[in-house]
Amino acid sequence: MDDAAIVVREGVVESVTSSARAEELPAAERIDGRGQIALPGLVNCHTHAPMVALRGIAEDLPTEEWFNDVVWPIESNLTEKDVELGARLACAEMIRGGVTCFADHYFSMDAVAAVVEECGIRAHLGEAYFSSQGPQGREKSLEFALRHRGGAGGRITTALAPHAPYTVDDGDLTATAALAREHSLPVHLHAAENRGQAEASLARHGVTPIEVLRRTGILDTDVLIAHGSGILDSDLPILSSAAGRTAVATAPRGYLKFAWPTTTPVRALHDIGIPVGLATDGAASNNSLDVWESMALTALIQKSTTGDPRWLTSRQALHHATLQSARAVGLGEIVGSIAPGRRADIILVDLTGPHTQPVHDLAATLVHSARSSDVRTTIVDGRVLMRDRELLSIDVGAVVGELEERMPALLDLSHGRRIQNYST
Ligand SMILES: [Zn+2]
């Protein structure tokens, strides 16, 4: 709609009208968006925000060495302060890139929740755990989810967050599913991340990771599956008959970087009605939390892997980044579109630059020509978090300075420990 105005009151979109009509309304604040496009804020459906502290630390490695030789040894040094600083830097990066909500899956999540509260972004948070932690890991994840649910004025929603079927055993997954049903909590976990994991699961247990989710009852809950590039054709009927709300998050840059042979089967999931949200995973593998890039990559990789230039279109890519992503994190009725009654999570994108002119096809301009750096204004719950590229709630220089001081202790591997072992 040309010449549109969005009227926001108490954090909610009240109406979408013409600018002439809006001018007649009383307003505490007016934002001039001429030459810009308003979009629903992007949703990053799966990340480990504090891992921005490890951006670029483990490059050009296979998945197993990435985990076992670098990331999991370093993570045994993590302190709550590291998590807090990483989360703050991550939120700054996401707000600057037009992300208004992120789903996070990590440790010391109290620190992440505090950063979310302070900086104004929206988040879906889960305290991750492995079976190697014993039942305490699961109990801590539940306690976190119950305590923070509805926090930060409703901007925080929560999930139970078992790490993955290859690090959390069937008994723990079954217990998690029971807790999810008992407390009406969703589950967010990694599963069928790549083809190698699916094949290893079949060889060792005779079932795919998706079948593990079914037999442990996880698919009877509302579940967000990270990656799913190892979902097999035989898994599709299982997913389509799942009793709960199932969604998949795709973060394609990492799959390319790890040289995984397949990507998330977005088209097959679409055909069985499963929303696919866009994600970045953590910056230790993805190198950025740029959902704009995930959107462009998803469009390109889908065309390449299906051999069909019509799949998927720029309009579809935008739908994945906004409404499908909102559905994936259980907020499909709350955000993901700009319409009366939705929370006002809105971004303004500048299309006046030479790389975005002229505009013949608005969706294509947004997905394939615009960049996250073209986002000028980011609004969450009606609060302006970035105005004309200036962050209003986070001091990036201060965060980077503090993080630098933490690095020697964080990167010290002389202890020889690791928090977990990866063998699919
Ligand atoms: Zn992940």
Residues whose N, C-alpha, C, O or C-beta is under 5 A from the ligand:
A	BS01	ZN	D281
